[in-house]
Amino acid sequence: MNVRQLEAFKMIMELGSFTRAAERLNLTQPAVSKLIMLLEHKCGFQLFHRQKNGVVPTAEGEMLYAEVERVFLGLESISARARAIRQFDYGEIDVVTFPSLGTRVLPPILAEFLEGRQITVTLASRNSWLLVDRVATQGVDVGFGMAKTDRPGVRFDLLCSMQGVCVLPPGHRLADKPFIEVGDLEGERFISLAEEDGVQVDIDRTFAEHGVSRNVVLTSQLSETICSFVSSGLGAAIVDPISTVGFRRDELVVKPFRPGIRQDIWVITPSFRDISLVAQGLIQHVRLGLTAKLAELEAAIAPANGS
C-alpha cells in the first residue's frame, strides 16, 4: 500500500462518496476506484459496501480508518515540523562567544530572534582564542570571536568591523578632548589585553610605530574587565566599543581613538559539517542586530565629543 491509496481511502471515509473524494483529490472517479481496489487487494479484505446513494465502510474499513487517521496526523506533524525548520522556528543551536558580546550586546538580539520560536540556544563564553578550539572540537554550531587563526576544522566569515576606542577614568586630564590621539597617551598608566591577543598586537604596533611609550600597570584577558579597572581610576586603555556597553558616562569616559585600529568580529563555524538553516537564520539576525548596535555606539560617542 502507498500514501496515495491511503489518502483516497481516508477521503472516501470522510466524504462518503467515491465521486466527491475524486473531486477533492483532483482525480477521476475510476482512478479513485482503482486505488481502493488495489488497497483492498493489499489488505485482503473489503473496505466499503457500495450502495446507490454512496458507500458504507465495512467493519474492517472502520478499524483500518482509525490507524490511517493516526498515520495522517503523524504526517501533518512532520509537515508542520519541516515548515518550522524551514522558517527558522524550530531547532537547537550551540553558540560560543567572547564575554563582552555575550553579556552586554547579544541578550536583546537573541531574545528578539527567539521570540515566538521553538528554538533552544545554549550559550557559552570563552575568550576569542579558546572559543575557536571549542568550535573545532566540541560540536559547537556557531562561534562569534575576534581572533582569526589558521586552526584546522573551522571556517571564518567576517560578521562586522568596528574601530577601537580609548577609555578613560572620569575626571582624567584628557576627558574633555573630542578624540584621543596616540601621542596623547605618552607615559600614561595603561591597562592592556594579554600579549597573545591579536587585537593587542595591533594596539602595541600602533604605539611602537609612533614611538609612544606607556606605563603598563595591568594586563587582562577580558576587555570588559579592563573597562572596570579603568572606571576605578587605574589607567587608560584601548578596547572594542562593545566592552563599554553598560557603563554610565560618569563611570567610564569613551573617546574615539586616532589612528583608527580596526577590530573585526568573525563568525566561526565547523568546516567539517553544514550549518543548519536555523543557525544560518541566527547568524543573519545577529549580523543585522550587531551592525545596528555598533552604529548606535558610534553615534553616541562621536557627537557627544564633537568629532
C-alpha positions as a Markdown table, in Angstrom:
| # | Residue | x | y | z |
|---|---|---|---|---|
| 1 | Met | 0.0 | 0.0 | 0.0 |
| 2 | Asn | 1.1 | 3.6 | -0.6 |
| 3 | Val | 0.2 | 7.0 | 0.7 |
| 4 | Arg | -1.9 | 7.8 | -2.3 |
| 5 | Gln | -4.1 | 4.8 | -1.7 |
| 6 | Leu | -4.5 | 5.6 | 2.0 |
| 7 | Glu | -5.3 | 9.2 | 1.1 |
| 8 | Ala | -8.1 | 8.1 | -1.2 |
| 9 | Phe | -9.4 | 5.7 | 1.4 |
| 10 | Lys | -9.3 | 8.5 | 4.1 |
| 11 | Met | -11.1 | 10.9 | 1.8 |
| 12 | Ile | -13.9 | 8.4 | 0.9 |
| 13 | Met | -14.4 | 7.7 | 4.6 |
| 14 | Glu | -14.8 | 11.4 | 5.4 |
| 15 | Leu | -16.9 | 12.3 | 2.4 |
| 16 | Gly | -18.9 | 9.1 | 2.0 |
| 17 | Ser | -18.6 | 9.1 | -1.8 |
| 18 | Phe | -16.1 | 8.0 | -4.4 |
| 19 | Thr | -17.2 | 10.9 | -6.7 |
| 20 | Arg | -16.7 | 13.6 | -4.1 |
| 21 | Ala | -13.4 | 12.1 | -3.0 |
| 22 | Ala | -12.2 | 12.1 | -6.6 |
| 23 | Glu | -13.2 | 15.8 | -6.9 |
| 24 | Arg | -11.4 | 16.7 | -3.7 |
| 25 | Leu | -8.2 | 14.8 | -4.8 |
| 26 | Asn | -8.4 | 16.2 | -8.4 |
| 27 | Leu | -8.6 | 12.7 | -9.8 |
| 28 | Thr | -11.2 | 10.8 | -11.9 |
| 29 | Gln | -13.7 | 8.5 | -10.2 |
| 30 | Pro | -12.2 | 5.4 | -12.0 |
| 31 | Ala | -8.8 | 6.4 | -10.7 |
| 32 | Val | -10.0 | 6.5 | -7.2 |
| 33 | Ser | -11.9 | 3.2 | -7.6 |
| 34 | Lys | -8.6 | 1.6 | -8.8 |
| 35 | Leu | -6.7 | 3.0 | -5.8 |
| 36 | Ile | -9.3 | 1.4 | -3.4 |
| 37 | Met | -9.3 | -1.8 | -5.3 |
| 38 | Leu | -5.5 | -2.1 | -5.0 |
| 39 | Leu | -5.7 | -1.2 | -1.3 |
| 40 | Glu | -8.4 | -3.9 | -0.7 |
| 41 | His | -6.2 | -6.4 | -2.5 |
| 42 | Lys | -3.2 | -5.5 | -0.4 |
| 43 | Cys | -5.2 | -5.6 | 2.8 |
| 44 | Gly | -7.0 | -8.9 | 1.9 |
| 45 | Phe | -10.5 | -7.6 | 2.8 |
| 46 | Gln | -13.3 | -5.4 | 1.6 |
| 47 | Leu | -13.3 | -1.8 | 2.8 |
| 48 | Phe | -16.7 | -0.5 | 1.5 |
| 49 | His | -20.2 | -1.7 | 0.8 |
| 50 | Arg | -21.2 | 0.1 | -2.5 |
| 51 | Gln | -24.7 | 1.4 | -2.4 |
| 52 | Lys | -26.8 | 3.5 | -4.8 |
| 53 | Asn | -26.6 | 6.7 | -2.6 |
| 54 | Gly | -22.9 | 6.3 | -1.7 |
| 55 | Val | -20.7 | 3.9 | 0.2 |
| 56 | Val | -20.7 | 2.5 | 3.7 |
| 57 | Pro | -17.5 | 1.3 | 5.3 |
| 58 | Thr | -17.2 | -2.3 | 6.4 |
| 59 | Ala | -16.3 | -3.1 | 10.0 |
| 60 | Glu | -12.7 | -3.8 | 8.8 |
| 61 | Gly | -12.7 | -0.5 | 6.9 |
| 62 | Glu | -13.7 | 1.3 | 10.2 |
| 63 | Met | -10.8 | -0.4 | 12.0 |
| 64 | Leu | -8.3 | 0.5 | 9.3 |
| 65 | Tyr | -9.5 | 4.1 | 9.2 |
| 66 | Ala | -8.6 | 4.6 | 12.9 |
| 67 | Glu | -5.0 | 3.6 | 12.0 |
| 68 | Val | -4.9 | 5.7 | 8.9 |
| 69 | Glu | -6.0 | 8.7 | 10.8 |
| 70 | Arg | -3.1 | 8.3 | 13.2 |
| 71 | Val | -0.7 | 8.0 | 10.2 |
| 72 | Phe | -2.0 | 11.2 | 8.7 |
| 73 | Leu | -1.8 | 13.1 | 12.0 |
| 74 | Gly | 1.8 | 12.0 | 12.1 |
| 75 | Leu | 2.4 | 13.2 | 8.5 |
| 76 | Glu | 0.8 | 16.5 | 9.4 |
| 77 | Ser | 3.1 | 16.8 | 12.4 |
| 78 | Ile | 6.1 | 16.0 | 10.3 |
| 79 | Ser | 5.0 | 18.6 | 7.7 |
| 80 | Ala | 4.5 | 21.2 | 10.4 |
| 81 | Arg | 7.9 | 20.5 | 11.9 |
| 82 | Ala | 9.5 | 20.7 | 8.4 |
| 83 | Arg | 7.8 | 24.1 | 7.9 |
| 84 | Ala | 9.0 | 25.3 | 11.3 |
| 85 | Ile | 12.6 | 24.3 | 10.5 |
| 86 | Arg | 12.4 | 26.0 | 7.0 |
| 87 | Gln | 11.2 | 29.2 | 8.7 |
| 88 | Phe | 13.8 | 29.1 | 11.5 |
| 89 | Asp | 11.1 | 28.3 | 14.0 |
| 90 | Tyr | 12.4 | 25.1 | 15.4 |
| 91 | Gly | 15.8 | 23.7 | 16.4 |
| 92 | Glu | 18.7 | 23.7 | 18.8 |
| 93 | Ile | 21.8 | 25.9 | 18.5 |
| 94 | Asp | 25.0 | 25.7 | 20.5 |
| 95 | Val | 26.7 | 29.1 | 20.5 |
| 96 | Val | 30.0 | 30.3 | 22.0 |
| 97 | Thr | 31.0 | 33.9 | 22.1 |
| 98 | Phe | 33.6 | 36.3 | 23.6 |
| 99 | Pro | 32.4 | 37.5 | 27.0 |
| 100 | Ser | 31.6 | 41.2 | 26.4 |
| 101 | Leu | 29.5 | 40.3 | 23.3 |
| 102 | Gly | 27.7 | 37.5 | 25.2 |
| 103 | Thr | 26.9 | 39.5 | 28.3 |
| 104 | Arg | 26.4 | 43.1 | 27.0 |
| 105 | Val | 25.1 | 43.0 | 23.4 |
| 106 | Leu | 23.8 | 39.6 | 22.4 |
| 107 | Pro | 21.0 | 39.2 | 25.1 |
| 108 | Pro | 18.4 | 41.5 | 23.4 |
| 109 | Ile | 19.4 | 40.4 | 19.9 |
| 110 | Leu | 18.9 | 36.7 | 20.8 |
| 111 | Ala | 15.7 | 37.4 | 22.8 |
| 112 | Glu | 14.2 | 39.0 | 19.7 |
| 113 | Phe | 15.3 | 36.1 | 17.5 |
| 114 | Leu | 13.9 | 33.5 | 19.9 |
| 115 | Glu | 10.5 | 35.3 | 20.4 |
| 116 | Gly | 7.7 | 33.0 | 19.2 |
| 117 | Arg | 10.1 | 30.3 | 18.0 |
| 118 | Gln | 10.6 | 26.7 | 19.4 |
| 119 | Ile | 14.4 | 27.2 | 19.5 |
| 120 | Thr | 16.8 | 26.4 | 22.3 |
| 121 | Val | 20.1 | 28.2 | 22.4 |
| 122 | Thr | 23.0 | 27.0 | 24.6 |
| 123 | Leu | 25.3 | 30.0 | 25.1 |
| 124 | Ala | 28.8 | 29.8 | 26.5 |
| 125 | Ser | 31.5 | 32.5 | 26.8 |
| 126 | Arg | 35.2 | 32.0 | 26.1 |
| 127 | Asn | 38.0 | 34.4 | 25.1 |
| 128 | Ser | 38.4 | 34.6 | 21.4 |
| 129 | Trp | 41.3 | 32.2 | 21.2 |
| 130 | Leu | 39.7 | 29.4 | 23.3 |
| 131 | Leu | 36.4 | 29.6 | 21.5 |
| 132 | Val | 38.0 | 28.7 | 18.2 |
| 133 | Asp | 39.1 | 25.4 | 19.7 |
| 134 | Arg | 35.7 | 24.8 | 21.1 |
| 135 | Val | 34.0 | 25.2 | 17.7 |
| 136 | Ala | 36.6 | 22.9 | 16.2 |
| 137 | Thr | 36.5 | 20.1 | 18.8 |
| 138 | Gln | 33.3 | 20.2 | 20.9 |
| 139 | Gly | 30.4 | 20.2 | 18.4 |
| 140 | Val | 29.6 | 23.9 | 18.8 |
| 141 | Asp | 27.4 | 25.2 | 15.9 |
| 142 | Val | 28.4 | 28.9 | 15.8 |
| 143 | Gly | 31.1 | 31.0 | 17.4 |
| 144 | Phe | 31.4 | 34.7 | 17.5 |
| 145 | Gly | 35.0 | 35.8 | 18.1 |
| 146 | Met | 37.6 | 38.5 | 17.4 |
| 147 | Ala | 40.6 | 36.2 | 16.7 |
| 148 | Lys | 41.1 | 34.7 | 13.2 |
| 149 | Thr | 43.5 | 31.8 | 13.2 |
| 150 | Asp | 44.7 | 29.0 | 10.9 |
| 151 | Arg | 43.2 | 26.4 | 13.2 |
| 152 | Pro | 42.1 | 23.3 | 11.1 |
| 153 | Gly | 38.4 | 22.3 | 11.3 |
| 154 | Val | 36.9 | 25.8 | 11.3 |
| 155 | Arg | 35.9 | 28.4 | 8.8 |
| 156 | Phe | 35.8 | 32.2 | 9.4 |
| 157 | Asp | 33.4 | 34.6 | 7.8 |
| 158 | Leu | 33.5 | 38.3 | 8.6 |
| 159 | Leu | 30.5 | 39.4 | 10.7 |
| 160 | Cys | 31.3 | 43.1 | 11.1 |
| 161 | Ser | 34.1 | 45.5 | 11.8 |
| 162 | Met | 34.5 | 48.3 | 14.4 |
| 163 | Gln | 37.0 | 50.8 | 15.5 |
| 164 | Gly | 38.8 | 50.6 | 18.8 |
| 165 | Val | 38.1 | 53.3 | 21.3 |
| 166 | Cys | 40.0 | 54.9 | 24.1 |
| 167 | Val | 38.5 | 54.6 | 27.6 |
| 168 | Leu | 39.5 | 56.9 | 30.5 |
| 169 | Pro | 38.6 | 57.3 | 34.1 |
| 170 | Pro | 36.1 | 60.1 | 34.9 |
| 171 | Gly | 38.0 | 63.3 | 35.5 |
| 172 | His | 41.0 | 62.3 | 33.5 |
| 173 | Arg | 43.1 | 65.1 | 32.1 |
| 174 | Leu | 42.2 | 64.0 | 28.5 |
| 175 | Ala | 38.5 | 63.6 | 29.2 |
| 176 | Asp | 37.5 | 66.9 | 27.5 |
| 177 | Lys | 39.2 | 66.2 | 24.3 |
| 178 | Pro | 36.9 | 65.3 | 21.3 |
| 179 | Phe | 39.2 | 62.4 | 20.4 |
| 180 | Ile | 42.4 | 60.8 | 21.7 |
| 181 | Glu | 45.5 | 60.6 | 19.6 |
| 182 | Val | 48.2 | 58.0 | 20.1 |
| 183 | Gly | 50.7 | 60.7 | 21.3 |
| 184 | Asp | 48.2 | 61.9 | 24.0 |
| 185 | Leu | 48.9 | 58.7 | 25.9 |
| 186 | Glu | 52.7 | 59.1 | 26.2 |
| 187 | Gly | 53.8 | 58.0 | 29.7 |
| 188 | Glu | 50.2 | 57.2 | 30.7 |
| 189 | Arg | 49.3 | 54.4 | 33.1 |
| 190 | Phe | 47.9 | 51.9 | 30.7 |
| 191 | Ile | 45.8 | 48.7 | 31.0 |
| 192 | Ser | 46.5 | 46.1 | 28.3 |
| 193 | Leu | 45.0 | 43.0 | 26.9 |
| 194 | Ala | 47.1 | 39.8 | 27.3 |
| 195 | Glu | 50.1 | 39.8 | 24.9 |
| 196 | Glu | 48.8 | 36.8 | 22.9 |
| 197 | Asp | 45.6 | 38.6 | 22.0 |
| 198 | Gly | 45.6 | 39.6 | 18.3 |
| 199 | Val | 43.9 | 42.9 | 18.9 |
| 200 | Gln | 46.6 | 43.9 | 21.5 |
| 201 | Val | 49.3 | 43.1 | 18.9 |
| 202 | Asp | 47.7 | 45.7 | 16.6 |
| 203 | Ile | 47.5 | 48.2 | 19.5 |
| 204 | Asp | 51.1 | 47.7 | 20.5 |
| 205 | Arg | 52.2 | 48.0 | 16.9 |
| 206 | Thr | 50.4 | 51.4 | 16.6 |
| 207 | Phe | 52.2 | 52.8 | 19.7 |
| 208 | Ala | 55.5 | 51.4 | 18.6 |
| 209 | Glu | 55.2 | 52.9 | 15.1 |
| 210 | His | 54.6 | 56.3 | 16.6 |
| 211 | Gly | 57.3 | 56.0 | 19.2 |
| 212 | Val | 54.9 | 56.4 | 22.1 |
| 213 | Ser | 55.7 | 54.7 | 25.5 |
| 214 | Arg | 53.1 | 53.7 | 28.0 |
| 215 | Asn | 53.3 | 52.7 | 31.6 |
| 216 | Val | 51.5 | 49.3 | 31.5 |
| 217 | Val | 50.3 | 48.7 | 35.0 |
| 218 | Leu | 48.0 | 45.7 | 34.4 |
| 219 | Thr | 47.1 | 43.1 | 31.8 |
| 220 | Ser | 43.9 | 41.1 | 31.5 |
| 221 | Gln | 42.4 | 38.6 | 29.0 |
| 222 | Leu | 39.0 | 40.3 | 29.1 |
| 223 | Ser | 38.3 | 43.8 | 27.7 |
| 224 | Glu | 35.2 | 44.3 | 29.9 |
| 225 | Thr | 37.4 | 43.6 | 33.0 |
| 226 | Ile | 39.8 | 46.3 | 31.6 |
| 227 | Cys | 36.9 | 48.7 | 31.4 |
| 228 | Ser | 36.1 | 48.1 | 35.1 |
| 229 | Phe | 39.7 | 48.8 | 36.1 |
| 230 | Val | 39.7 | 52.0 | 34.0 |
| 231 | Ser | 36.5 | 53.0 | 35.7 |
| 232 | Ser | 38.2 | 52.5 | 39.0 |
| 233 | Gly | 40.9 | 55.0 | 38.0 |
| 234 | Leu | 43.8 | 52.6 | 37.4 |
| 235 | Gly | 44.7 | 53.9 | 34.0 |
| 236 | Ala | 43.6 | 54.3 | 30.3 |
| 237 | Ala | 43.1 | 51.6 | 27.7 |
| 238 | Ile | 42.1 | 50.9 | 24.1 |
| 239 | Val | 39.2 | 48.5 | 23.8 |
| 240 | Asp | 36.4 | 47.5 | 21.5 |
| 241 | Pro | 33.3 | 49.6 | 21.8 |
| 242 | Ile | 31.1 | 46.6 | 22.8 |
| 243 | Ser | 33.0 | 46.3 | 26.0 |
| 244 | Thr | 31.9 | 49.8 | 27.1 |
| 245 | Val | 28.2 | 48.9 | 26.9 |
| 246 | Gly | 26.6 | 49.1 | 30.3 |
| 247 | Phe | 28.9 | 51.6 | 31.8 |
| 248 | Arg | 27.4 | 55.0 | 32.6 |
| 249 | Arg | 29.2 | 58.2 | 31.4 |
| 250 | Asp | 30.1 | 59.1 | 35.0 |
| 251 | Glu | 31.8 | 55.7 | 35.3 |
| 252 | Leu | 33.7 | 55.5 | 32.0 |
| 253 | Val | 34.8 | 58.1 | 29.5 |
| 254 | Val | 34.7 | 56.7 | 26.0 |
| 255 | Lys | 36.6 | 58.6 | 23.2 |
| 256 | Pro | 37.3 | 58.0 | 19.5 |
| 257 | Phe | 41.0 | 57.0 | 19.0 |
| 258 | Arg | 43.3 | 58.0 | 16.3 |
| 259 | Pro | 44.8 | 56.5 | 14.3 |
| 260 | Gly | 42.0 | 54.1 | 13.9 |
| 261 | Ile | 42.5 | 50.5 | 15.0 |
| 262 | Arg | 40.2 | 48.2 | 13.1 |
| 263 | Gln | 38.8 | 45.3 | 15.1 |
| 264 | Asp | 36.8 | 42.5 | 13.4 |
| 265 | Ile | 34.2 | 40.1 | 14.7 |
| 266 | Trp | 34.2 | 36.8 | 13.0 |
| 267 | Val | 31.5 | 34.1 | 12.6 |
| 268 | Ile | 33.3 | 30.8 | 13.3 |
| 269 | Thr | 31.7 | 27.6 | 12.2 |
| 270 | Pro | 32.8 | 24.0 | 11.8 |
| 271 | Ser | 34.3 | 23.3 | 8.4 |
| 272 | Phe | 33.5 | 19.5 | 8.5 |
| 273 | Arg | 29.7 | 19.9 | 8.6 |
| 274 | Asp | 26.9 | 22.1 | 7.2 |
| 275 | Ile | 25.4 | 24.9 | 9.1 |
| 276 | Ser | 21.7 | 24.3 | 9.8 |
| 277 | Leu | 19.1 | 26.6 | 8.4 |
| 278 | Val | 18.2 | 27.8 | 11.9 |
| 279 | Ala | 21.8 | 28.5 | 12.7 |
| 280 | Gln | 22.1 | 30.5 | 9.4 |
| 281 | Gly | 19.0 | 32.4 | 10.4 |
| 282 | Leu | 20.5 | 33.2 | 13.8 |
| 283 | Ile | 23.8 | 34.4 | 12.2 |
| 284 | Gln | 21.9 | 36.7 | 9.9 |
| 285 | His | 19.9 | 38.1 | 12.8 |
| 286 | Val | 23.0 | 38.7 | 14.9 |
| 287 | Arg | 24.7 | 40.4 | 11.9 |
| 288 | Leu | 21.8 | 42.9 | 11.5 |
| 289 | Gly | 21.4 | 43.5 | 15.2 |
| 290 | Leu | 25.1 | 43.9 | 15.9 |
| 291 | Thr | 25.6 | 46.3 | 12.9 |
| 292 | Ala | 22.7 | 48.4 | 14.2 |
| 293 | Lys | 24.2 | 48.4 | 17.8 |
| 294 | Leu | 27.7 | 49.4 | 16.6 |
| 295 | Ala | 26.2 | 52.3 | 14.6 |
| 296 | Glu | 24.3 | 53.4 | 17.7 |
| 297 | Leu | 27.5 | 53.2 | 19.8 |
| 298 | Glu | 29.4 | 55.2 | 17.2 |
| 299 | Ala | 26.8 | 57.9 | 17.1 |
| 300 | Ala | 26.7 | 58.1 | 20.9 |
| 301 | Ile | 30.5 | 58.6 | 21.0 |
| 302 | Ala | 31.2 | 61.0 | 18.1 |
| 303 | Pro | 28.5 | 63.7 | 18.6 |
| 304 | Ala | 29.0 | 63.8 | 22.3 |
| 305 | Asn | 32.7 | 64.5 | 21.8 |
| 306 | Gly | 32.4 | 66.9 | 18.9 |
| 307 | Ser | 34.3 | 64.6 | 16.4 |
